[in-house]
Amino acid sequence: MASRLVLAFALSALLFFSHSVLCKDSHPTDDDDEDLSFLEEPTDHGDAAPHNPDSDHYDEDNFDDLGNYSDFDEGGDHEDSYKQPEVDEKDVVVLKAANFSDAVEKNRFMMVEFYAPWCGHCQALNPEYAAAATELKGEDVVLAKVDATEENELSQEYGVEGFPTIFFFIDGVHKPYTGHRTKEGIVTWIKKKIGPGIQNVTTLEDAERILTAESKVVLGYLNSLVGPESDELAAASRLEDEVTFYQTVDPKVAKLFHLDAEVKRPALVLLKKEAEKLSYFDGKFDKSAIAEFVFANKLPLVITFTRENAPQIFESTIKKQLLLFATSKDSEKVFPEFQKAAQLFKGKLIFVYVETDNEDIGKPVSDYFGVTSEAPTVLGYTGNDDGRKFVLDGETFGEDFIEDKLKPFYKSDPIPETNDGDVKIVVGNNFDDIVLDESKDVLLEIYAPWCGHCQSLEPTYNKLAKHLRGIDSIVIAKMDGTTNEHPRGKADGFPTLLFFPAGNKSFDPIPVDCDRTVVAFYKFLKKNASIPFKLQKPASTPKSEGSAATESQGSSSSSDDSKDEL
């Protein structure tokens, strides 16, 4: 009896399962059954073309580039017009991933050029680099090169983005080469790095000559001109390109450099021909501490933003900046107070003056920060890695900025008075209301008005929005990324497409990486939307209000209009 019950139960289960399978087979999934042919009609701009994310994702022409002026002349084109001369490179060491680490370990001083064979600038550098290698052959330095097109992983490891990229290694630590790309420039620069690094000052005449001729100098007042103190000072000098280092044991020379003759040695002072002339070192007398002190104090109290000194700002270990935006005329009134404030926050903040009526630099920087007022404006900026901005407000602004107590400022266009279009307009100040609405699945395009790929996408995007306008849970939106900002809507380039699922807005948005067609976008939304929806095939093709007036012109005309709309 029990066995019959088991058998009956098994047969029942089998019949139920078979019925379920048959039912499932007789009712395919929405994705299989849904007729999307009405979405597939191409627009005049060819929205059926597949999306290639690598070819049409343009980088923003943004403020970060201002920190890379040295890259302006890096060739990106495969130049055929330059004929490479015959070069004797017998003294240039060829490095690959397999021998790179050994070369760094075995050579205290080494210069490495990452190049591409097709790069015209690399080809022009070749004879200069080879000649420098030959001249320095007897010195304690190696000049080497790496073909970045063959050693891709090694190039990525060292952050190579343009050609040629040249690094100089000292005891395994690398820094960018900042000298001229000529044989003489390379040789002179390297000799300073591998030489003593410091010069002795033994007479008052030498001291006076140095103070007259040099704009920035470091003097170490030591117990001896040889030994551990001198070695640390020399090591620190090799880490600093822009300041000349000297040492002395003469109390009279020390006094001329504004050091107390009776001060405890070793002592060190940095002198500049600027508002803040003297900076006294009070840290541990080793190469790292000395180099950090010089790097932090070699800059003026206030740096005027130019192409030439931009790297000094962006490469500083001090990341937070206070920026004064003012015209050249207004700066005469506010600059002195700004300089006084800089004195109070020395070593904690970098103070930068942006001349807003300078069309070459001041205007694009002002546009990036959203500064439109002609009146002097002060902003706090946390640096390129973080990119938050703060508007000056209150007497404790500097302290609050350092301690991260301030609310960031984000650029925003005015909120539109009406926003009834199929594609909703998002600006910085209505981002939360539209994009972060927990009841909506939101697709957001961040675009730039000048971006050709954004313009090509527009008819497809508008068509998608038109077909989905009857789905209340879906919002198709766009934001001008050049004039609006929001911490949840960051663009890697233009256009950037992000999807914010309903009920899940506290998490990062989903990047949209699919073909840029109406059908592909629709399928992406179906797959990722939190609120299920289905688009019904329209009984007739949607028409704009303007086309309704021409309906009486004949069925042939109506048919053509319908095809264009889809």
C-alpha positions, 0 to 999 in steps of 0.5 A, spaced: 500 500 500 505 504 501 509 503 495 502 504 491 502 511 494 509 513 493 508 511 486 502 515 485 505 521 488 511 520 483 506 520 477 502 526 480 509 530 481 511 528 474 504 530 471 505 537 474 512 538 472 510 536 465 504 541 465 508 546 468 514 545 462 508 545 457 505 551 460 512 555 460 513 553 453 506 555 450 508 562 454 515 564 452 518 570 456 517 577 454 523 578 451 522 572 447 515 574 445 515 582 445 515 585 438 520 590 438 520 591 430 517 598 431 523 601 435 528 598 430 526 603 424 533 607 423 533 615 424 537 619 419 543 619 423 543 612 423 541 610 430 542 602 428 550 603 428 553 599 434 556 603 440 564 602 440 565 605 447 573 606 446 572 610 439 566 615 441 567 616 449 571 623 449 574 626 455 572 632 458 577 638 457 577 639 464 581 643 469 585 636 470 589 638 464 591 644 467 596 640 471 599 637 465 602 643 460 608 639 459 604 634 455 602 639 450 607 637 445 607 630 446 605 627 439 599 623 438 599 622 431 603 617 427 607 622 423 610 620 417 613 626 415 619 626 419 624 621 417 628 618 422 636 620 422 641 614 423 643 614 430 648 610 434 645 608 440 650 603 442 650 606 449 643 606 450 640 600 454 634 597 452 630 595 457 624 590 457 619 587 463 624 581 464 630 586 466 627 592 468 627 591 475 634 588 475 636 595 472 633 599 477 636 595 483 643 595 480 644 602 478 643 608 483 642 613 477 638 611 471 634 615 466 629 611 462 625 613 456 618 610 454 617 611 447 613 609 441 617 608 434 612 612 430 612 618 435 615 624 431 617 627 438 621 620 440 624 620 433 627 627 434 629 626 441 633 619 439 640 623 437 640 627 442 638 622 447 644 617 444 649 623 444 648 624 451 648 617 453 655 617 450 658 623 453 655 620 460 658 613 459 664 614 464 659 617 469 655 613 474 649 613 470 645 609 465 641 612 460 635 606 457 629 606 453 623 602 453 618 601 447 612 602 450 608 599 444 611 592 446 611 593 454 604 595 455 604 592 462 610 596 464 608 602 461 601 602 465 605 600 471 609 607 471 603 611 468 605 612 461 600 616 457 604 620 452 610 619 448 616 620 450 615 620 457 622 620 461 623 618 468 630 619 472 631 613 478 635 615 484 636 609 489 630 606 485 625 612 486 623 615 480 621 622 478 619 625 471 625 629 467 624 636 467 630 638 463 630 640 456 630 635 450 637 636 448 644 633 449 646 639 453 640 639 457 640 632 459 647 632 460 647 638 465 641 636 468 644 629 470 650 631 472 647 636 477 643 629 480 649 625 480 654 630 482 655 632 489 649 636 489 651 641 494 656 647 493 661 649 499 661 657 501 667 659 504 668 666 503 663 672 504 664 674 497 662 668 495 656 668 499 654 675 497 655 673 490 650 667 491 645 672 494 645 677 489 644 672 483 640 666 486 632 667 486 632 661 491 637 658 495 638 653 501 644 653 506 646 648 511 650 651 516 654 644 518 659 642 523 663 639 517 663 640 510 664 632 509 660 626 513 653 624 515 650 631 515 653 633 508 651 627 505 644 628 508 644 635 505 647 632 498 641 627 498 636 632 499 638 636 493 638 631 488 630 630 490 629 638 488 630 641 481 628 648 482 633 650 488 640 650 489 643 647 495 649 650 499 653 648 505 658 652 510 661 652 517 663 659 517 659 663 522 660 669 518 657 666 512 651 663 516 650 670 519 649 673 512 644 668 510 640 670 516 642 664 521 644 666 528 652 664 528 650 661 535 645 656 533 645 649 534 648 645 528 646 642 523 641 648 521 638 650 515 634 656 511 631 657 505 631 664 502 627 667 496 626 673 493 619 674 495 614 676 500 616 671 505 624 671 504 626 666 510 624 659 512 627 656 517 628 648 518 626 645 524 625 638 523 630 631 523 636 633 519 635 627 514 634 627 506 626 626 506 625 631 511 629 636 508 626 635 501 619 635 504 621 642 507 624 645 501 618 642 496 613 645 501 616 652 502 619 654 495 613 656 492 611 663 493 605 665 499 600 666 493 602 663 486 599 666 480 596 661 476 600 660 469 601 654 464 609 654 467 607 654 474 601 649 474 605 643 475 608 646 482 601 647 484 598 640 482 604 636 484 605 639 491 604 634 497 599 640 499 593 638 496 588 643 498 588 650 495 584 656 496 583 660 489 582 667 489 578 669 482 579 677 481 581 681 475 588 684 474 585 691 477 581 688 483 587 684 485 590 690 487 585 691 492 584 684 495 591 681 494 594 684 500 589 681 504 589 674 501 597 674 502 596 675 509 591 669 510 596 665 506 602 666 511 597 664 517 596 657 513 603 656 510 604 649 509 597 647 510 594 650 504 596 652 497 594 659 495 592 661 488 591 667 484 587 666 478 587 672 473 579 672 471 580 677 465 586 673 462 583 669 456 588 664 455 588 661 462 583 665 467 577 664 463 577 657 462 579 656 469 573 660 472 569 657 467 571 650 470 569 652 477 563 656 475 565 663 477 561 667 473 561 674 478 566 679 476 567 681 483 573 678 487 571 670 489 574 666 493 573 658 493 576 652 496 578 646 492 580 639 495 585 638 489 584 633 482 583 627 486 577 629 490 575 635 486 570 638 491 569 646 491 567 650 497 565 658 497 568 662 502 563 664 507 565 666 514 571 668 518 573 660 520 573 658 513 580 656 512 580 652 519 573 649 517 576 647 510 582 644 513 578 640 518 572 638 512 567 641 516 564 645 510 558 643 505 561 643 497 559 647 492 556 644 485 555 648 479 548 649 476 544 652 471 537 655 473 532 650 474 528 650 468 521 653 469 517 648 465 520 641 464 515 637 460 519 634 454 520 627 453 527 628 455 527 631 462 532 637 463 537 635 469 541 641 473 545 641 479 540 644 483 534 639 481 538 633 481 536 630 487 529 631 485 529 628 478 535 623 478 534 621 486 527 620 486 526 613 489 520 612 485 523 612 478 528 608 474 532 614 471 536 614 465 541 620 465 545 622 459 551 627 461 553 631 455 557 637 453 554 641 447 560 641 443 561 634 443 560 631 436 558 624 439 553 627 444 550 630 438 549 624 434 546 620 440 541 626 441 535 623 435 536 616 438 535 618 445 529 623 444 526 617 440 527 612 446 524 618 450 518 619 446 516 611 446 517 611 453 513 617 455 507 613 457 511 609 462 510 613 469 516 609 472 521 611 467 525 617 466 529 619 461 533 625 462 540 629 460 544 634 464 549 639 461 556 636 464 560 642 463 555 647 467 552 642 472 555 638 477 553 633 482 557 628 487 552 622 484 553 624 477 560 624 475 562 624 467 568 620 465 567 623 458 562 625 454 557 622 453 556 618 459 550 614 460 548 612 467 542 608 470 539 609 477 534 604 479 528 605 483 529 604 490 536 603 490 539 610 489 544 610 495 548 605 491 552 607 485 549 608 478 549 602 473 554 605 467 550 604 461 555 600 456 550 597 450 549 599 443 546 606 442 540 604 439 533 605 441 532 597 442 539 596 445 537 602 450 530 599 451 532 592 453 537 595 458 532 598 461 528 592 461 533 588 464 535 593 470 529 597 472 527 595 479 519 597 477 517 592 471 514 595 465 512 593 458 511 597 452 505 596 448 506 596 440 502 602 438 496 602 434 499 607 429 506 610 429 506 616 434 506 623 431 508 630 433 503 635 434 505 638 428 504 632 424 497 632 426 495 638 422 498 635 415 494 628 416 489 630 411 494 630 405 493 623 404 495 616 406 502 616 402 504 622 405 502 619 412 506 613 411 512 617 409 511 621 416 510 615 420 517 612 418 521 618 419 518 619 426 520 611 428 
